[in-house]
Amino acid sequence: MVLKTFGWSFAVTALGLVAAVFYGGWAGFGVVAILSILEISLSFDNAVVNAGILKKMNAFWQKIFLTIGILIAVFGMRLVFPVVIVAISAQLNPIDAVDLALNNKDLYQQYVTDAHPAIAAFGGMFLLMIFLDFMFEDREHKWLAWLERPLAKLGKVDMLSACIAMIVLLITSMTFATHAHQHGGTHADKAQTVLISGLAGLITYLVVGGLSGFFEQKLEEGEEREHEAEEEAKRQGRSVSAVKLSGQAAFFMFLYLEVLDASFSFDGVIGAFAITNDIVLMALGLGIGAMYVRSLTVYLVRQGTLDDYVYLEHGAHYAIGALAVILLVTIQYEINEIITGLVGVVLIGASFWSSVRRNRAVAAAEGSEATKTEISSGV
C-alpha cells in the first residue's frame, strides 16, 4: 500500500536529488534536500484538508489529482509562478523574466521580495476564508467545543465569513501594508496593492468554492435519485441502469483543490528564497515536497484516516487559520519558516492525539456497555 501510493514520490526524489548533484554538486544536493523537508513540513496541513475533499471524488479524479494536478503544482506553482511574479512586478516579458531568474539571481530575488505583499494578501485571504467557513459550520464532532460551539451558532448569520475577512483585509491594508517589507530591509506603502490582491483572493474563493459547492450538491442529488431508483427497482423485482452523473462536480472540486494548493504553496515558495535564490534548485526541492504532499493526501483517503481520527481536519483548519494570519503579518515583518512549519505540525499533532484519546474512550465505553449487556443477559 505504501509503495503503491508513494512509489512515484520515491522515484521523483531519487531523480531530483541526482539532478541536483549534476547541476549544483553536493551543495545543490543539500539545498534540494532541505527545501523538500521544508515543503513537506509547511504543507502537511494542506494534505489533510485536501484529503477531506478528495475522498468525495472517485478513483478517476483521484488519479487526475495525482497526475495533471502534480504537473500544475510542480511546474505551475513551483517553477512558473515565481517567474510570473517577476514578469508582472518588474513589467518584463516572460522570456526576460526567465533570463533574469537564471542569470541574475540576486535581482530576481529582489523582485520576488517586493511582490510578496500582493502574494501574501491574496493567499492570506483565500486561506482565511477556508478557516472561517470551517469554524462557522455546525459539525457533528467538535475538537475545542468551548470555541467551536458558539462559533457554529454565529455561522447561521449569512455571509459572516466574508464580512469578517473584509474587515481583516481593511485592517491589514491600513496597518501592515503601510510599512510593507521590501528588499534591502526597506519599507514601502503597499496599502492599495494589498487591498486589491486581498479582494482578488476573496473573490477567487467565493467563485471557485461556490461553483464546487453547487456542483457537489448536484452530485449528491443525483446519487440520492439513483439510490431511490434502485430501491424502487428492488421492490418491483426489476433491474435499473445507474444514473450517469456529469463530471462537472468533480471538475470544479478539482479546480478548487488546485487553487487551494496554490494558496498553500505561497509560503513555501517565498520561504524558499531564505535558503536559495536559484530557481532550478528551488523547483527541484519544492517539487519533491509537493509530490509527497500529493501522495500523502491519497494515502489519507485510501486508509480512511480522517474517519478514524475525527479531529485531524480540525487541527488542519486551525493550522490554515494560523498560516493565513502569518501570511498577512509577513507583509510587514519577517517570520522564520521554521516557526510557520512548527505551528502547523503542533496543531495537527495535538488534534491527532486528541483523536487517539477519543477513540480509546469510545472503545472503553463500548467495552463497558458490552460487559453490562452480558451480565444482564446472564452470560
C-alpha positions as CSV (number, residue, x, y, z in Angstrom):
1,M,0.0,0.0,0.0
2,V,2.8,2.4,1.0
3,L,4.9,1.6,-2.1
4,K,1.9,1.9,-4.4
5,T,0.9,5.3,-3.0
6,F,4.4,6.8,-2.5
7,G,6.2,5.0,-5.4
8,W,6.2,8.0,-7.7
9,S,7.3,10.2,-4.8
10,F,10.3,8.0,-4.1
11,A,11.2,7.9,-7.8
12,V,10.9,11.7,-8.2
13,T,13.0,12.1,-5.0
14,A,15.8,10.0,-6.5
15,L,15.7,11.7,-9.8
16,G,15.5,15.2,-8.3
17,L,18.5,14.6,-5.9
18,V,20.6,13.2,-8.8
19,A,19.7,16.2,-10.9
20,A,20.7,18.4,-8.0
21,V,24.1,16.8,-7.8
22,F,24.7,17.2,-11.5
23,Y,23.5,20.8,-11.5
24,G,24.9,22.2,-8.3
25,G,27.2,19.5,-6.8
26,W,26.8,18.2,-3.3
27,A,25.9,21.7,-2.1
28,G,23.0,21.6,-4.5
29,F,22.1,18.2,-3.2
30,G,21.9,19.6,0.4
31,V,19.8,22.6,-0.7
32,V,17.3,20.4,-2.5
33,A,17.0,18.1,0.5
34,I,16.4,21.0,2.9
35,L,13.8,22.5,0.5
36,S,12.0,19.2,0.2
37,I,11.7,18.8,4.0
38,L,10.6,22.5,4.3
39,E,7.8,22.0,1.8
40,I,6.6,18.8,3.4
41,S,6.5,20.4,6.9
42,L,4.8,23.5,5.7
43,S,2.2,21.6,3.6
44,F,1.1,18.7,5.9
45,D,-2.0,20.6,6.8
46,N,-2.6,21.0,3.1
47,A,-2.6,17.2,2.7
48,V,-5.2,16.7,5.5
49,V,-7.5,19.4,4.1
50,N,-7.1,18.1,0.5
51,A,-7.9,14.5,1.7
52,G,-11.2,15.8,3.1
53,I,-12.2,17.0,-0.3
54,L,-10.5,14.2,-2.4
55,K,-12.4,11.4,-0.6
56,K,-15.6,12.7,-2.2
57,M,-14.1,12.0,-5.7
58,N,-14.0,8.7,-7.5
59,A,-10.8,6.8,-8.4
60,F,-10.6,8.6,-11.8
61,W,-10.4,12.1,-10.4
62,Q,-8.1,11.0,-7.6
63,K,-5.7,9.8,-10.4
64,I,-6.2,13.1,-12.2
65,F,-5.2,14.9,-9.0
66,L,-2.0,12.8,-8.8
67,T,-1.0,13.3,-12.5
68,I,-2.3,16.5,-14.1
69,G,-2.6,18.1,-10.6
70,I,1.0,17.4,-9.7
71,L,2.1,18.9,-13.0
72,I,0.2,22.1,-12.1
73,A,1.6,22.0,-8.6
74,V,5.3,21.4,-9.5
75,F,5.7,23.2,-12.8
76,G,3.0,25.8,-12.3
77,M,3.4,26.9,-8.8
78,R,7.0,25.9,-8.0
79,L,8.6,26.9,-11.3
80,V,6.3,29.1,-13.5
81,F,4.7,31.1,-10.7
82,P,7.9,32.8,-9.3
83,V,8.8,33.8,-12.8
84,V,5.3,35.2,-13.5
85,I,5.6,37.2,-10.3
86,V,8.8,38.8,-11.5
87,A,7.4,39.4,-15.0
88,I,4.4,41.2,-13.6
89,S,6.1,43.2,-10.8
90,A,9.1,44.2,-13.0
91,Q,6.9,44.7,-16.1
92,L,9.1,42.3,-18.1
93,N,8.1,39.8,-20.8
94,P,8.3,36.1,-19.7
95,I,11.5,35.4,-21.7
96,D,13.4,38.3,-20.0
97,A,12.0,37.1,-16.6
98,V,13.3,33.6,-17.2
99,D,16.7,35.0,-18.2
100,L,16.7,37.1,-15.1
101,A,15.9,34.0,-12.9
102,L,18.8,32.0,-14.5
103,N,21.4,34.7,-14.9
104,N,20.8,37.4,-12.3
105,K,19.5,35.6,-9.2
106,D,20.0,38.4,-6.8
107,L,17.9,40.9,-8.8
108,Y,15.3,38.1,-9.3
109,Q,15.0,37.6,-5.6
110,Q,14.6,41.3,-5.1
111,Y,11.6,41.4,-7.4
112,V,10.0,38.4,-5.7
113,T,10.5,40.0,-2.3
114,D,8.9,43.3,-3.5
115,A,5.9,41.3,-4.8
116,H,5.4,39.5,-1.5
117,P,2.8,41.8,-0.1
118,A,0.5,41.1,-3.0
119,I,1.1,37.4,-2.8
120,A,0.6,37.3,0.9
121,A,-2.6,39.3,0.7
122,F,-4.1,37.0,-2.0
123,G,-3.1,33.8,-0.3
124,G,-3.9,35.0,3.2
125,M,-7.5,36.0,2.3
126,F,-8.1,32.7,0.5
127,L,-6.9,30.6,3.4
128,L,-8.7,32.8,5.9
129,M,-12.0,32.2,4.2
130,I,-11.4,28.4,4.3
131,F,-10.7,28.6,8.1
132,L,-13.7,30.9,8.8
133,D,-16.2,28.8,6.8
134,F,-15.0,25.7,8.6
135,M,-15.3,27.3,12.0
136,F,-18.8,28.7,11.4
137,E,-20.2,25.3,10.2
138,D,-22.0,23.2,12.7
139,R,-20.2,19.8,12.8
140,E,-21.0,16.5,14.4
141,H,-17.6,16.3,16.1
142,K,-16.1,19.3,17.9
143,W,-12.5,19.4,19.0
144,L,-12.4,22.6,21.0
145,A,-16.1,22.6,21.9
146,W,-15.9,25.7,24.1
147,L,-14.9,27.7,21.0
148,E,-16.5,25.8,18.1
149,R,-20.0,25.5,19.6
150,P,-20.6,29.3,19.9
151,L,-19.0,29.9,16.5
152,A,-21.3,27.3,14.9
153,K,-24.2,29.3,16.2
154,L,-22.8,32.5,14.8
155,G,-22.4,30.8,11.5
156,K,-26.1,30.9,11.0
157,V,-25.7,34.6,10.0
158,D,-25.4,34.8,6.2
159,M,-22.1,36.0,4.7
160,L,-20.5,36.3,8.1
161,S,-17.2,34.8,6.9
162,A,-16.9,37.2,4.0
163,C,-17.7,40.2,6.3
164,I,-15.0,39.2,8.8
165,A,-12.5,38.6,6.1
166,M,-13.1,42.0,4.5
167,I,-12.7,43.7,7.9
168,V,-9.4,41.8,8.4
169,L,-8.3,42.9,5.0
170,L,-9.1,46.6,5.7
171,I,-7.2,46.5,9.0
172,T,-4.3,44.8,7.2
173,S,-4.2,47.4,4.4
174,M,-4.2,50.2,7.0
175,T,-1.6,48.7,9.3
176,F,0.9,46.1,8.0
177,A,0.6,47.3,4.3
178,T,1.6,50.9,5.0
179,H,5.1,49.7,6.0
180,A,5.4,46.6,3.8
181,H,8.7,44.8,3.9
182,Q,10.9,45.2,0.7
183,H,14.3,44.0,-0.3
184,G,17.3,45.6,1.4
185,G,15.3,45.9,4.7
186,T,13.4,49.0,3.4
187,H,9.6,49.5,3.7
188,A,7.0,51.0,1.3
189,D,3.3,51.8,1.4
190,K,1.6,48.9,-0.3
191,A,-1.9,49.6,1.0
192,Q,-3.6,49.7,-2.4
193,T,-1.8,46.7,-3.7
194,V,-2.7,44.6,-0.6
195,L,-6.3,45.7,-0.8
196,I,-6.7,44.8,-4.4
197,S,-4.8,41.5,-4.1
198,G,-6.8,40.6,-1.0
199,L,-10.1,41.3,-2.7
200,A,-8.9,39.1,-5.6
201,G,-8.2,36.3,-3.2
202,L,-11.6,36.7,-1.6
203,I,-13.4,36.7,-5.0
204,T,-11.4,33.7,-6.1
205,Y,-12.5,31.7,-3.1
206,L,-16.2,32.7,-3.5
207,V,-16.3,31.9,-7.2
208,V,-14.3,28.6,-7.1
209,G,-15.7,27.5,-3.8
210,G,-19.2,28.4,-4.8
211,L,-19.1,26.5,-8.1
212,S,-17.6,23.4,-6.4
213,G,-20.2,23.5,-3.7
214,F,-23.0,23.9,-6.3
215,F,-21.9,21.0,-8.4
216,E,-21.2,18.9,-5.3
217,Q,-24.8,19.4,-4.3
218,K,-25.9,18.4,-7.8
219,L,-23.8,15.3,-7.5
220,E,-25.4,14.4,-4.1
221,E,-28.9,15.0,-5.5
222,G,-28.1,12.7,-8.5
223,E,-26.7,10.0,-6.2
224,E,-29.8,10.2,-4.0
225,R,-32.1,9.9,-7.0
226,E,-30.1,6.9,-8.2
227,H,-30.4,5.2,-4.8
228,E,-34.1,5.8,-4.7
229,A,-34.5,4.3,-8.2
230,E,-32.5,1.3,-7.2
231,E,-34.6,0.7,-4.1
232,E,-37.8,1.1,-6.1
233,A,-36.5,-1.4,-8.7
234,K,-35.7,-3.9,-6.0
235,R,-39.2,-3.7,-4.6
236,Q,-40.7,-4.3,-8.1
237,G,-38.2,-7.1,-8.9
238,R,-36.7,-5.4,-11.9
239,S,-33.2,-4.1,-12.8
240,V,-32.4,-0.4,-13.3
241,S,-29.5,1.2,-15.0
242,A,-27.3,3.5,-13.0
243,V,-27.8,7.3,-13.4
244,K,-24.9,8.8,-15.3
245,L,-23.7,11.8,-13.4
246,S,-22.0,14.8,-15.0
247,G,-18.3,15.2,-14.4
248,Q,-18.8,18.9,-13.7
249,A,-19.0,18.4,-9.9
250,A,-15.7,16.6,-9.8
251,F,-14.1,19.0,-12.2
252,F,-14.9,22.1,-10.1
253,M,-13.9,20.2,-6.9
254,F,-10.6,19.5,-8.7
255,L,-10.3,23.2,-9.6
256,Y,-11.0,24.2,-6.0
257,L,-8.2,21.7,-4.9
258,E,-5.7,23.3,-7.3
259,V,-6.5,26.9,-6.1
260,L,-6.3,25.6,-2.5
261,D,-2.9,24.0,-3.2
262,A,-1.7,27.2,-4.9
263,S,-2.6,29.2,-1.8
264,F,-0.8,26.8,0.5
265,S,2.3,26.9,-1.7
266,F,2.8,30.7,-1.4
267,D,4.6,30.4,1.9
268,G,6.8,27.6,0.7
269,V,7.8,29.5,-2.5
270,I,8.5,32.7,-0.6
271,G,10.2,30.8,2.3
272,A,12.5,29.0,-0.2
273,F,14.2,32.3,-1.0
274,A,15.6,32.3,2.6
275,I,17.6,29.2,1.5
276,T,18.4,29.8,-2.1
277,N,17.6,32.1,-5.0
278,D,18.5,29.5,-7.6
279,I,15.2,28.8,-9.5
280,V,16.4,25.4,-10.6
281,L,17.3,24.1,-7.2
282,M,14.1,25.7,-5.8
283,A,11.9,23.9,-8.4
284,L,13.6,20.6,-7.6
285,G,13.3,20.8,-3.8
286,L,9.7,22.2,-3.7
287,G,8.7,19.8,-6.5
288,I,9.8,16.8,-4.5
289,G,8.0,18.1,-1.4
290,A,4.9,18.7,-3.5
291,M,4.9,15.0,-4.7
292,Y,4.9,13.8,-1.1
293,V,2.0,16.1,-0.2
294,R,0.1,14.7,-3.1
295,S,0.9,11.1,-2.2
296,L,0.1,11.7,1.5
297,T,-3.3,13.1,0.5
298,V,-4.2,10.0,-1.4
299,Y,-2.9,7.8,1.4
300,L,-5.1,9.5,4.0
301,V,-8.1,9.0,1.7
302,R,-7.5,5.3,1.0
303,Q,-6.7,4.5,4.6
304,G,-9.7,6.3,5.9
305,T,-7.6,8.2,8.3
306,L,-9.9,11.1,8.5
307,D,-12.8,8.9,9.5
308,D,-10.7,7.1,12.2
309,Y,-9.1,10.3,13.6
310,V,-12.0,12.7,13.6
311,Y,-10.2,15.8,14.9
312,L,-7.4,15.8,12.2
313,E,-9.4,18.1,10.0
314,H,-10.0,20.4,12.9
315,G,-6.3,20.7,13.5
316,A,-5.5,21.2,9.9
317,H,-8.0,24.0,9.6
318,Y,-6.6,25.7,12.8
319,A,-3.2,25.5,11.1
320,I,-4.8,27.1,8.0
321,G,-6.1,29.9,10.1
322,A,-2.7,30.4,11.7
323,L,-1.0,30.3,8.3
324,A,-3.4,33.0,7.0
325,V,-2.6,35.3,9.9
326,I,1.2,34.6,9.4
327,L,1.0,35.5,5.7
328,L,-0.7,38.8,6.5
329,V,1.8,39.6,9.2
330,T,4.7,38.9,6.9
331,I,3.6,41.8,4.7
332,Q,5.5,44.0,7.2
333,Y,7.5,41.6,9.4
334,E,9.8,38.6,8.5
335,I,8.8,35.4,10.2
336,N,11.1,32.4,10.2
337,E,9.8,29.5,8.1
338,I,10.6,27.1,10.9
339,I,8.0,28.8,13.1
340,T,5.5,28.6,10.3
341,G,6.1,24.9,9.9
342,L,6.1,24.1,13.6
343,V,2.7,25.9,14.1
344,G,1.1,23.5,11.7
345,V,2.8,20.4,12.9
346,V,2.0,21.2,16.6
347,L,-1.7,21.9,15.9
348,I,-2.1,18.8,13.7
349,G,-0.2,16.7,16.3
350,A,-2.4,17.9,19.1
351,S,-5.6,17.1,17.1
352,F,-4.2,13.6,16.3
353,W,-3.5,12.9,19.9
354,S,-7.0,14.2,20.9
355,S,-8.4,11.8,18.3
356,V,-6.5,8.9,19.7
357,R,-7.7,9.7,23.2
358,R,-11.3,10.0,22.0
359,N,-11.0,6.6,20.2
360,R,-9.7,5.0,23.4
361,A,-12.6,6.5,25.4
362,V,-15.2,5.3,22.9
363,A,-13.7,1.8,22.8
364,A,-13.7,1.7,26.7
365,A,-17.3,2.8,26.8
366,E,-18.3,0.3,24.2
367,G,-16.5,-2.5,26.1
368,S,-18.1,-1.5,29.4
369,E,-21.6,-1.5,27.7
370,A,-20.9,-4.9,26.2
371,T,-20.0,-6.3,29.7
372,K,-23.1,-4.9,31.2
373,T,-25.2,-6.5,28.4
374,E,-23.6,-9.9,29.0
375,I,-24.2,-9.7,32.8
376,S,-27.8,-8.6,32.3
377,S,-28.4,-11.5,29.9
378,G,-26.9,-14.0,32.3
379,V,-23.9,-14.9,30.1
